[in-house]
Amino acid sequence: MDLIAGLPGEDKAAVLASVDRVMEVRPGRLQLGFLKMLKGAPLAEEGERYGIVASPDPPYEVLRTGALSYEDLLELHRIEDMLEKYYNGGVLRYGLEAMVGELGSFSEVFRRLAGFWLARGGFGRQWSRRDLMDMLHPFLLEILDDEARARCIEALRFDYYLAGNPAQNLPEWLAGPAEGAGDGCYVQQDKEVWRCRLPGGHMVDRRQWARRTSVSCFGFDVPREFLSGGGLTEKVLPEMGVSEEGGFWYLFCARVGEKVEVFAWN
């Protein structure tokens, strides 16, 4: 879905409100664009009436309007960058839902994140997906108390595995109690129950099983907690993931060229 910032009479608050309205339906992508005053277009002829000042050079993007200052537009550009990196880039899903629960709205999460990046000099650089995830740790440390931060980290760990990342490369700050308890997750990964849960699991050799699957335990049932926010389907998530050992255990299987499959403890 697309939104345009810089329309006549629309201030920063109105743009951010539009972002929140669109995010209510959890679109696959959200593109925040900026008004272009193309030569010969009717609006270009009436720009002065609305206080619109645009760049004289292509693509003739708006620099300020009667309702948006130059600084407002710069901030919206930074928010757009956060949207592109974290939402459109697929880094955040359940972690974003958790942060929205703490900060109150999607726009507030992206606004606060953009301010953090600005203070840390993060703009204008190339970032890997791992680096983007790691940048969230100091951000959460800065804005949330211990309890709220722990909840967000649980959801972010689910996002990490859902993106097909292996347990071997899990950032230390994302590790849960099971990852930190010796080889707890690896022992769990080898249990017969998981091969029974995965279609064709008994046909996967031990080496491929170790490469393609990860098992992790969560303090709460992350997908069901955020099911209204684009959670996993009932086909993938047939029952609660609580195990006989306590906690909510999930198996993540990354098949080549396919989306990661997720299976709860039966």
CYANA upper distance limits for C-alpha pairs under 8 A (distance plus 0.5 A):
  1 MET  CA     22 VAL  CA      8.40
  1 MET  CA     27 PRO  CA      7.18
  1 MET  CA     28 GLY  CA      8.39
  1 MET  CA     29 ARG  CA      6.57
  1 MET  CA     30 LEU  CA      5.42
  1 MET  CA     31 GLN  CA      6.61
  2 ASP  CA     30 LEU  CA      6.36
  2 ASP  CA     31 GLN  CA      5.21
  2 ASP  CA     32 LEU  CA      6.47
  2 ASP  CA     33 GLY  CA      7.54
  3 LEU  CA     18 SER  CA      8.22
  3 LEU  CA     19 VAL  CA      8.15
  3 LEU  CA     30 LEU  CA      8.10
  3 LEU  CA     31 GLN  CA      6.71
  3 LEU  CA     32 LEU  CA      5.38
  3 LEU  CA     33 GLY  CA      6.42
  4 ILE  CA     32 LEU  CA      6.44
  4 ILE  CA     33 GLY  CA      5.26
  4 ILE  CA     34 PHE  CA      5.63
  4 ILE  CA     35 LEU  CA      6.54
  5 ALA  CA     10 GLU  CA      8.20
  5 ALA  CA     15 VAL  CA      6.75
  5 ALA  CA     32 LEU  CA      7.60
  5 ALA  CA     33 GLY  CA      6.67
  5 ALA  CA     34 PHE  CA      5.26
  5 ALA  CA     35 LEU  CA      6.51
  6 GLY  CA     10 GLU  CA      7.11
  6 GLY  CA     11 ASP  CA      8.27
  6 GLY  CA     34 PHE  CA      6.54
  6 GLY  CA     35 LEU  CA      5.78
  6 GLY  CA     62 VAL  CA      7.09
  6 GLY  CA     64 ARG  CA      8.00
  6 GLY  CA     65 THR  CA      7.23
  6 GLY  CA     68 LEU  CA      7.51
  6 GLY  CA     73 LEU  CA      8.43
  7 LEU  CA     35 LEU  CA      7.00
  8 PRO  CA     50 TYR  CA      6.37
  8 PRO  CA     52 ILE  CA      8.26
  8 PRO  CA     65 THR  CA      7.66
  8 PRO  CA     66 GLY  CA      8.06
  8 PRO  CA     67 ALA  CA      7.98
  9 GLY  CA     50 TYR  CA      7.75
  9 GLY  CA     65 THR  CA      8.46
  9 GLY  CA     66 GLY  CA      7.36
  9 GLY  CA     67 ALA  CA      6.06
 10 GLU  CA     14 ALA  CA      6.32
 10 GLU  CA     15 VAL  CA      7.36
 10 GLU  CA     67 ALA  CA      6.49
 10 GLU  CA     68 LEU  CA      7.89
 11 ASP  CA     15 VAL  CA      6.98
 11 ASP  CA     67 ALA  CA      5.30
 11 ASP  CA     68 LEU  CA      5.79
 12 LYS  CA     16 LEU  CA      6.77
 12 LYS  CA     67 ALA  CA      8.29
 12 LYS  CA     68 LEU  CA      6.90
 12 LYS  CA     72 ASP  CA      6.97
 12 LYS  CA     73 LEU  CA      8.46
 12 LYS  CA     76 LEU  CA      8.21
 13 ALA  CA     17 ALA  CA      6.58
 14 ALA  CA     18 SER  CA      6.73
 15 VAL  CA     19 VAL  CA      6.90
 16 LEU  CA     20 ASP  CA      6.90
 16 LEU  CA    107 SER  CA      6.20
 17 ALA  CA     21 ARG  CA      6.78
 17 ALA  CA    107 SER  CA      8.03
 18 SER  CA     22 VAL  CA      6.72
 19 VAL  CA     23 MET  CA      6.62
 19 VAL  CA    106 PHE  CA      8.09
 19 VAL  CA    107 SER  CA      6.88
 20 ASP  CA     24 GLU  CA      6.84
 20 ASP  CA    105 SER  CA      7.26
 20 ASP  CA    106 PHE  CA      6.38
 20 ASP  CA    107 SER  CA      6.52
 21 ARG  CA     25 VAL  CA      8.31
 22 VAL  CA     26 ARG  CA      7.71
 22 VAL  CA     27 PRO  CA      7.83
 22 VAL  CA     30 LEU  CA      8.49
 23 MET  CA     27 PRO  CA      6.97
 23 MET  CA     30 LEU  CA      8.48
 23 MET  CA    106 PHE  CA      7.69
 26 ARG  CA    229 GLY  CA      7.40
 26 ARG  CA    230 GLY  CA      7.13
 28 GLY  CA     88 ASN  CA      7.82
 29 ARG  CA     87 TYR  CA      7.83
 29 ARG  CA     88 ASN  CA      5.69
 30 LEU  CA     83 LEU  CA      7.88
 30 LEU  CA     84 GLU  CA      8.39
 30 LEU  CA     87 TYR  CA      8.46
 30 LEU  CA     88 ASN  CA      7.27
 31 GLN  CA     80 GLU  CA      8.07
 31 GLN  CA     83 LEU  CA      8.35
 31 GLN  CA     84 GLU  CA      7.99
 32 LEU  CA     80 GLU  CA      6.23
 33 GLY  CA     80 GLU  CA      8.39
 34 PHE  CA     61 GLU  CA      7.17
 34 PHE  CA     62 VAL  CA      7.48
 35 LEU  CA     61 GLU  CA      6.40
 35 LEU  CA     62 VAL  CA      6.26
 36 LYS  CA     54 ALA  CA      8.13
 36 LYS  CA     59 PRO  CA      6.96
 36 LYS  CA     60 TYR  CA      5.78
 36 LYS  CA     61 GLU  CA      4.82
 36 LYS  CA     62 VAL  CA      6.46
 37 MET  CA     41 ALA  CA      7.68
 37 MET  CA     43 LEU  CA      7.46
 37 MET  CA     44 ALA  CA      5.69
 37 MET  CA     54 ALA  CA      7.05
 37 MET  CA     59 PRO  CA      8.47
 37 MET  CA     60 TYR  CA      5.86
 37 MET  CA     61 GLU  CA      6.70
 37 MET  CA     62 VAL  CA      7.28
 38 LEU  CA     44 ALA  CA      6.90
 38 LEU  CA     59 PRO  CA      8.02
 38 LEU  CA     60 TYR  CA      6.76
 39 LYS  CA     44 ALA  CA      6.76
 40 GLY  CA     44 ALA  CA      7.08
 40 GLY  CA     45 GLU  CA      7.78
 41 ALA  CA     45 GLU  CA      7.44
 42 PRO  CA     46 GLU  CA      7.31
 43 LEU  CA     47 GLY  CA      6.41
 46 GLU  CA     50 TYR  CA      7.55
 47 GLY  CA     51 GLY  CA      6.77
 47 GLY  CA     52 ILE  CA      5.43
 47 GLY  CA     53 VAL  CA      7.70
 48 GLU  CA     52 ILE  CA      6.18
 48 GLU  CA     53 VAL  CA      7.98
 50 TYR  CA     65 THR  CA      7.14
 50 TYR  CA     66 GLY  CA      6.30
 51 GLY  CA     64 ARG  CA      8.14
 51 GLY  CA     65 THR  CA      5.39
 51 GLY  CA     66 GLY  CA      4.88
 52 ILE  CA     62 VAL  CA      7.33
 52 ILE  CA     63 LEU  CA      8.11
 52 ILE  CA     64 ARG  CA      6.30
 52 ILE  CA     65 THR  CA      4.60
 52 ILE  CA     66 GLY  CA      6.84
 53 VAL  CA     62 VAL  CA      6.39
 53 VAL  CA     63 LEU  CA      6.08
 53 VAL  CA     64 ARG  CA      5.87
 53 VAL  CA     65 THR  CA      6.69
 54 ALA  CA     60 TYR  CA      6.21
 54 ALA  CA     61 GLU  CA      5.89
 54 ALA  CA     62 VAL  CA      4.51
 54 ALA  CA     63 LEU  CA      5.50
 54 ALA  CA     64 ARG  CA      7.49
 55 SER  CA     59 PRO  CA      8.23
 55 SER  CA     60 TYR  CA      5.25
 55 SER  CA     61 GLU  CA      6.04
 55 SER  CA     62 VAL  CA      6.80
 55 SER  CA     63 LEU  CA      6.90
 56 PRO  CA     60 TYR  CA      6.28
 63 LEU  CA     69 SER  CA      8.35
 63 LEU  CA     70 TYR  CA      6.27
 63 LEU  CA     73 LEU  CA      7.59
 64 ARG  CA     68 LEU  CA      6.03
 64 ARG  CA     69 SER  CA      5.54
 64 ARG  CA     70 TYR  CA      5.47
 64 ARG  CA     73 LEU  CA      7.49
 65 THR  CA     69 SER  CA      6.85
 68 LEU  CA     72 ASP  CA      6.23
 68 LEU  CA     73 LEU  CA      7.09
 69 SER  CA     73 LEU  CA      6.93
 70 TYR  CA     74 LEU  CA      6.80
 71 GLU  CA     75 GLU  CA      6.78
 72 ASP  CA     76 LEU  CA      6.77
 73 LEU  CA     77 HIS  CA      6.63
 74 LEU  CA     78 ARG  CA      6.91
 75 GLU  CA     79 ILE  CA      6.76
 75 GLU  CA    114 ALA  CA      8.25
 76 LEU  CA     80 GLU  CA      6.56
 77 HIS  CA     81 ASP  CA      6.82
 78 ARG  CA     82 MET  CA      6.97
 78 ARG  CA    114 ALA  CA      6.16
 79 ILE  CA     83 LEU  CA      6.76
 79 ILE  CA    110 PHE  CA      6.19
 79 ILE  CA    111 ARG  CA      6.28
 79 ILE  CA    113 LEU  CA      8.41
 79 ILE  CA    114 ALA  CA      6.05
 80 GLU  CA     84 GLU  CA      6.70
 81 ASP  CA     85 LYS  CA      6.64
 81 ASP  CA    114 ALA  CA      8.49
 82 MET  CA     86 TYR  CA      6.28
 82 MET  CA     87 TYR  CA      8.01
 82 MET  CA    110 PHE  CA      6.63
 82 MET  CA    113 LEU  CA      7.69
 82 MET  CA    114 ALA  CA      6.82
 83 LEU  CA     87 TYR  CA      5.60
 83 LEU  CA     88 ASN  CA      6.76
 83 LEU  CA    110 PHE  CA      7.37
 84 GLU  CA     88 ASN  CA      5.30
 84 GLU  CA     89 GLY  CA      6.44
 85 LYS  CA     89 GLY  CA      5.46
 85 LYS  CA     90 GLY  CA      8.26
 85 LYS  CA     91 VAL  CA      7.89
 85 LYS  CA    132 LEU  CA      8.35
 86 TYR  CA     90 GLY  CA      6.57
 86 TYR  CA     91 VAL  CA      5.45
 86 TYR  CA     92 LEU  CA      6.08
 86 TYR  CA    132 LEU  CA      8.11
 87 TYR  CA     91 VAL  CA      6.83
 87 TYR  CA     92 LEU  CA      6.22
 87 TYR  CA     93 ARG  CA      7.89
 90 GLY  CA    163 ALA  CA      8.34
 91 VAL  CA    129 ARG  CA      7.35
 91 VAL  CA    132 LEU  CA      8.13
 91 VAL  CA    133 MET  CA      7.56
 91 VAL  CA    159 ASP  CA      7.64
 91 VAL  CA    160 TYR  CA      8.27
 91 VAL  CA    163 ALA  CA      8.12
 92 LEU  CA     96 LEU  CA      5.89
 92 LEU  CA    156 LEU  CA      7.75
 92 LEU  CA    159 ASP  CA      6.87
 93 ARG  CA     97 GLU  CA      7.05
 93 ARG  CA    156 LEU  CA      8.44
 93 ARG  CA    159 ASP  CA      6.70
 94 TYR  CA     98 ALA  CA      6.70
 94 TYR  CA    155 ALA  CA      5.80
 94 TYR  CA    156 LEU  CA      7.06
 94 TYR  CA    158 PHE  CA      7.74
 94 TYR  CA    159 ASP  CA      6.76
 94 TYR  CA    222 VAL  CA      7.79
 94 TYR  CA    223 PRO  CA      7.84
 94 TYR  CA    226 PHE  CA      7.26
 94 TYR  CA    229 GLY  CA      8.37
 94 TYR  CA    231 GLY  CA      8.47
 95 GLY  CA     99 MET  CA      6.76
 95 GLY  CA    152 CYS  CA      6.22
 95 GLY  CA    153 ILE  CA      7.68
 95 GLY  CA    154 GLU  CA      8.33
 95 GLY  CA    155 ALA  CA      5.10
 95 GLY  CA    156 LEU  CA      4.92
 95 GLY  CA    158 PHE  CA      8.39
 95 GLY  CA    159 ASP  CA      7.13
 96 LEU  CA    100 VAL  CA      6.61
 96 LEU  CA    106 PHE  CA      8.40
 96 LEU  CA    109 VAL  CA      8.50
 97 GLU  CA    101 GLY  CA      6.74
 97 GLU  CA    226 PHE  CA      7.30
 97 GLU  CA    229 GLY  CA      7.28
 98 ALA  CA    102 GLU  CA      7.10
 98 ALA  CA    151 ARG  CA      7.64
 98 ALA  CA    152 CYS  CA      5.78
 98 ALA  CA    155 ALA  CA      7.14
 98 ALA  CA    226 PHE  CA      8.48
 99 MET  CA    103 LEU  CA      6.55
 99 MET  CA    109 VAL  CA      7.22
 99 MET  CA    152 CYS  CA      6.71
100 VAL  CA    104 GLY  CA      5.69
100 VAL  CA    105 SER  CA      5.58
100 VAL  CA    106 PHE  CA      6.12
100 VAL  CA    108 GLU  CA      8.29
100 VAL  CA    109 VAL  CA      6.81
101 GLY  CA    105 SER  CA      7.92
102 GLU  CA    148 ALA  CA      7.43
103 LEU  CA    108 GLU  CA      6.98
103 LEU  CA    109 VAL  CA      6.88
104 GLY  CA    108 GLU  CA      7.43
104 GLY  CA    109 VAL  CA      8.49
105 SER  CA    109 VAL  CA      7.00
106 PHE  CA    110 PHE  CA      6.90
107 SER  CA    111 ARG  CA      6.38
108 GLU  CA    112 ARG  CA      6.43
109 VAL  CA    113 LEU  CA      6.50
110 PHE  CA    114 ALA  CA      6.44
111 ARG  CA    115 GLY  CA      6.80
112 ARG  CA    116 PHE  CA      6.73
113 LEU  CA    117 TRP  CA      6.71
113 LEU  CA    139 PHE  CA      7.73
114 ALA  CA    118 LEU  CA      6.66
115 GLY  CA    119 ALA  CA      6.79
116 PHE  CA    120 ARG  CA      6.72
116 PHE  CA    139 PHE  CA      7.22
117 TRP  CA    121 GLY  CA      6.50
117 TRP  CA    122 GLY  CA      5.35
117 TRP  CA    123 PHE  CA      7.10
118 LEU  CA    122 GLY  CA      6.59
118 LEU  CA    123 PHE  CA      7.07
127 TRP  CA    131 ASP  CA      6.31
127 TRP  CA    132 LEU  CA      6.74
128 SER  CA    132 LEU  CA      6.73
129 ARG  CA    133 MET  CA      6.78
130 ARG  CA    134 ASP  CA      6.67
131 ASP  CA    135 MET  CA      6.58
132 LEU  CA    136 LEU  CA      7.44
133 MET  CA    137 HIS  CA      8.05
134 ASP  CA    138 PRO  CA      8.47
134 ASP  CA    171 PRO  CA      7.99
135 MET  CA    139 PHE  CA      7.18
136 LEU  CA    140 LEU  CA      6.53
137 HIS  CA    141 LEU  CA      6.72
137 HIS  CA    173 TRP  CA      7.77
138 PRO  CA    142 GLU  CA      6.61
139 PHE  CA    143 ILE  CA      6.91
140 LEU  CA    144 LEU  CA      6.10
140 LEU  CA    149 ARG  CA      6.52
141 LEU  CA    145 ASP  CA      7.97
141 LEU  CA    149 ARG  CA      7.58
144 LEU  CA    148 ALA  CA      6.41
144 LEU  CA    149 ARG  CA      5.99
145 ASP  CA    149 ARG  CA      6.44
146 ASP  CA    150 ALA  CA      6.56
147 GLU  CA    151 ARG  CA      6.93
148 ALA  CA    152 CYS  CA      6.90
149 ARG  CA    153 ILE  CA      6.66
150 ALA  CA    154 GLU  CA      6.83
151 ARG  CA    155 ALA  CA      7.13
152 CYS  CA    156 LEU  CA      6.64
153 ILE  CA    157 ARG  CA      6.59
153 ILE  CA    174 LEU  CA      6.63
154 GLU  CA    158 PHE  CA      7.09
154 GLU  CA    174 LEU  CA      7.91
154 GLU  CA    176 GLY  CA      7.95
154 GLU  CA    218 PHE  CA      6.92
154 GLU  CA    219 GLY  CA      7.71
154 GLU  CA    222 VAL  CA      8.09
155 ALA  CA    159 ASP  CA      6.94
155 ALA  CA    222 VAL  CA      6.55
156 LEU  CA    160 TYR  CA      6.65
156 LEU  CA    174 LEU  CA      7.90
157 ARG  CA    161 TYR  CA      6.96
157 ARG  CA    174 LEU  CA      6.21
157 ARG  CA    175 ALA  CA      7.90
158 PHE  CA    162 LEU  CA      6.47
158 PHE  CA    222 VAL  CA      7.81
159 ASP  CA    163 ALA  CA      6.66
160 TYR  CA    164 GLY  CA      7.63
160 TYR  CA    165 ASN  CA      6.52
160 TYR  CA    170 LEU  CA      8.36
161 TYR  CA    165 ASN  CA      5.70
161 TYR  CA    166 PRO  CA      7.37
161 TYR  CA    167 ALA  CA      8.11
161 TYR  CA    214 SER  CA      7.85
161 TYR  CA    252 PHE  CA      6.99
162 LEU  CA    252 PHE  CA      7.28
162 LEU  CA    260 VAL  CA      6.52
162 LEU  CA    261 GLU  CA      8.41
162 LEU  CA    262 VAL  CA      8.15
163 ALA  CA    260 VAL  CA      7.40
164 GLY  CA    252 PHE  CA      8.12
164 GLY  CA    253 CYS  CA      8.02
164 GLY  CA    254 ALA  CA      5.95
164 GLY  CA    260 VAL  CA      6.48
165 ASN  CA    169 ASN  CA      7.79
165 ASN  CA    170 LEU  CA      8.17
166 PRO  CA    170 LEU  CA      7.34
166 PRO  CA    211 ARG  CA      7.97
166 PRO  CA    212 ARG  CA      8.23
166 PRO  CA    213 THR  CA      8.05
166 PRO  CA    214 SER  CA      6.95
167 ALA  CA    214 SER  CA      6.41
167 ALA  CA    215 VAL  CA      8.44
170 LEU  CA    174 LEU  CA      7.23
170 LEU  CA    175 ALA  CA      7.31
171 PRO  CA    175 ALA  CA      7.27
175 ALA  CA    179 GLU  CA      6.04
175 ALA  CA    180 GLY  CA      6.96
176 GLY  CA    180 GLY  CA      6.81
176 GLY  CA    216 SER  CA      8.38
176 GLY  CA    217 CYS  CA      7.62
176 GLY  CA    218 PHE  CA      7.63
177 PRO  CA    181 ALA  CA      6.57
177 PRO  CA    217 CYS  CA      8.32
178 ALA  CA    182 GLY  CA      8.29
178 ALA  CA    183 ASP  CA      8.35
178 ALA  CA    184 GLY  CA      5.76
178 ALA  CA    185 CYS  CA      6.30
178 ALA  CA    216 SER  CA      7.54
178 ALA  CA    217 CYS  CA      6.74
179 GLU  CA    183 ASP  CA      7.43
179 GLU  CA    184 GLY  CA      6.68
179 GLU  CA    185 CYS  CA      6.24
179 GLU  CA    216 SER  CA      7.82
180 GLY  CA    184 GLY  CA      8.19
183 ASP  CA    187 VAL  CA      6.57
184 GLY  CA    188 GLN  CA      6.72
185 CYS  CA    189 GLN  CA      6.48
185 CYS  CA    214 SER  CA      8.46
185 CYS  CA    215 VAL  CA      6.32
185 CYS  CA    216 SER  CA      6.48
185 CYS  CA    217 CYS  CA      8.25
186 TYR  CA    190 ASP  CA      7.08
186 TYR  CA    215 VAL  CA      7.84
187 VAL  CA    191 LYS  CA      7.49
188 GLN  CA    215 VAL  CA      7.42
189 GLN  CA    194 TRP  CA      7.52
189 GLN  CA    213 THR  CA      8.29
189 GLN  CA    214 SER  CA      7.24
189 GLN  CA    215 VAL  CA      5.99
189 GLN  CA    251 LEU  CA      8.21
190 ASP  CA    194 TRP  CA      8.04
191 LYS  CA    195 ARG  CA      7.97
192 GLU  CA    196 CYS  CA      6.92
193 VAL  CA    197 ARG  CA      6.82
193 VAL  CA    265 TRP  CA      8.26
193 VAL  CA    266 ASN  CA      8.33
194 TRP  CA    198 LEU  CA      6.81
194 TRP  CA    201 GLY  CA      8.22
194 TRP  CA    251 LEU  CA      7.50
194 TRP  CA    265 TRP  CA      8.09
195 ARG  CA    199 PRO  CA      8.20
195 ARG  CA    200 GLY  CA      8.17
195 ARG  CA    201 GLY  CA      4.91
195 ARG  CA    202 HIS  CA      6.19
196 CYS  CA    201 GLY  CA      6.89
196 CYS  CA    202 HIS  CA      7.79
197 ARG  CA    201 GLY  CA      7.93
197 ARG  CA    263 PHE  CA      7.23
197 ARG  CA    265 TRP  CA      8.50
197 ARG  CA    266 ASN  CA      8.27
198 LEU  CA    263 PHE  CA      7.85
200 GLY  CA    204 VAL  CA      7.58
204 VAL  CA    208 GLN  CA      6.76
204 VAL  CA    209 TRP  CA      6.44
205 ASP  CA    209 TRP  CA      6.53
206 ARG  CA    210 ALA  CA      6.71
207 ARG  CA    211 ARG  CA      6.84
208 GLN  CA    212 ARG  CA      6.37
209 TRP  CA    213 THR  CA      6.24
210 ALA  CA    214 SER  CA      7.99
212 ARG  CA    253 CYS  CA      6.06
212 ARG  CA    254 ALA  CA      5.62
212 ARG  CA    255 ARG  CA      7.14
213 THR  CA    251 LEU  CA      7.30
213 THR  CA    252 PHE  CA      5.95
213 THR  CA    253 CYS  CA      4.91
213 THR  CA    254 ALA  CA      6.82
214 SER  CA    251 LEU  CA      6.32
214 SER  CA    252 PHE  CA      5.70
214 SER  CA    253 CYS  CA      7.17
215 VAL  CA    249 TRP  CA      7.47
215 VAL  CA    250 TYR  CA      6.12
215 VAL  CA    251 LEU  CA      5.03
215 VAL  CA    252 PHE  CA      6.74
216 SER  CA    249 TRP  CA      6.14
216 SER  CA    250 TYR  CA      6.14
216 SER  CA    251 LEU  CA      7.34
217 CYS  CA    247 GLY  CA      6.46
217 CYS  CA    248 PHE  CA      5.74
217 CYS  CA    249 TRP  CA      4.77
217 CYS  CA    250 TYR  CA      6.97
218 PHE  CA    222 VAL  CA      7.91
218 PHE  CA    247 GLY  CA      6.30
218 PHE  CA    248 PHE  CA      5.45
218 PHE  CA    249 TRP  CA      6.84
219 GLY  CA    247 GLY  CA      6.02
219 GLY  CA    248 PHE  CA      6.87
220 PHE  CA    225 GLU  CA      8.28
220 PHE  CA    247 GLY  CA      7.46
220 PHE  CA    248 PHE  CA      6.72
221 ASP  CA    225 GLU  CA      6.53
221 ASP  CA    240 MET  CA      7.82
221 ASP  CA    241 GLY  CA      7.27
221 ASP  CA    242 VAL  CA      8.34
221 ASP  CA    248 PHE  CA      6.32
222 VAL  CA    226 PHE  CA      6.97
223 PRO  CA    227 LEU  CA      6.12
223 PRO  CA    231 GLY  CA      5.93
223 PRO  CA    232 LEU  CA      6.76
224 ARG  CA    231 GLY  CA      7.35
224 ARG  CA    232 LEU  CA      8.47
226 PHE  CA    230 GLY  CA      7.80
226 PHE  CA    231 GLY  CA      6.42
227 LEU  CA    231 GLY  CA      4.40
227 LEU  CA    232 LEU  CA      7.29
232 LEU  CA    236 VAL  CA      6.94
232 LEU  CA    237 LEU  CA      6.83
233 THR  CA    237 LEU  CA      6.49
234 GLU  CA    238 PRO  CA      5.68
236 VAL  CA    261 GLU  CA      7.75
236 VAL  CA    262 VAL  CA      6.77
236 VAL  CA    263 PHE  CA      6.95
237 LEU  CA    262 VAL  CA      7.80
237 LEU  CA    263 PHE  CA      6.88
237 LEU  CA    264 ALA  CA      6.99
238 PRO  CA    264 ALA  CA      8.16
239 GLU  CA    264 ALA  CA      7.35
239 GLU  CA    266 ASN  CA      7.56
240 MET  CA    248 PHE  CA      8.25
240 MET  CA    264 ALA  CA      7.09
240 MET  CA    265 TRP  CA      7.85
240 MET  CA    266 ASN  CA      8.12
241 GLY  CA    247 GLY  CA      8.48
241 GLY  CA    248 PHE  CA      5.28
241 GLY  CA    249 TRP  CA      6.00
241 GLY  CA    250 TYR  CA      7.00
241 GLY  CA    264 ALA  CA      4.88
241 GLY  CA    265 TRP  CA      5.15
241 GLY  CA    266 ASN  CA      7.19
242 VAL  CA    246 GLY  CA      6.77
242 VAL  CA    247 GLY  CA      6.04
242 VAL  CA    248 PHE  CA      4.71
242 VAL  CA    249 TRP  CA      6.66
242 VAL  CA    264 ALA  CA      8.26
242 VAL  CA    265 TRP  CA      6.75
242 VAL  CA    266 ASN  CA      8.32
243 SER  CA    247 GLY  CA      6.86
243 SER  CA    248 PHE  CA      6.74
243 SER  CA    249 TRP  CA      6.89
243 SER  CA    265 TRP  CA      6.33
243 SER  CA    266 ASN  CA      7.78
248 PHE  CA    264 ALA  CA      8.31
248 PHE  CA    265 TRP  CA      8.00
249 TRP  CA    264 ALA  CA      6.71
249 TRP  CA    265 TRP  CA      6.19
250 TYR  CA    262 VAL  CA      7.24
250 TYR  CA    263 PHE  CA      6.10
250 TYR  CA    264 ALA  CA      5.17
250 TYR  CA    265 TRP  CA      6.63
251 LEU  CA    262 VAL  CA      6.20
251 LEU  CA    263 PHE  CA      5.58
251 LEU  CA    264 ALA  CA      6.92
251 LEU  CA    265 TRP  CA      8.28
252 PHE  CA    260 VAL  CA      7.00
252 PHE  CA    261 GLU  CA      6.28
252 PHE  CA    262 VAL  CA      5.24
252 PHE  CA    263 PHE  CA      7.13
253 CYS  CA    260 VAL  CA      6.03
253 CYS  CA    261 GLU  CA      5.65
253 CYS  CA    262 VAL  CA      6.96
254 ALA  CA    258 GLU  CA      7.70
254 ALA  CA    259 LYS  CA      7.35
254 ALA  CA    260 VAL  CA      5.10
254 ALA  CA    261 GLU  CA      7.05
255 ARG  CA    259 LYS  CA      7.57
255 ARG  CA    260 VAL  CA      7.10
255 ARG  CA    261 GLU  CA      8.46
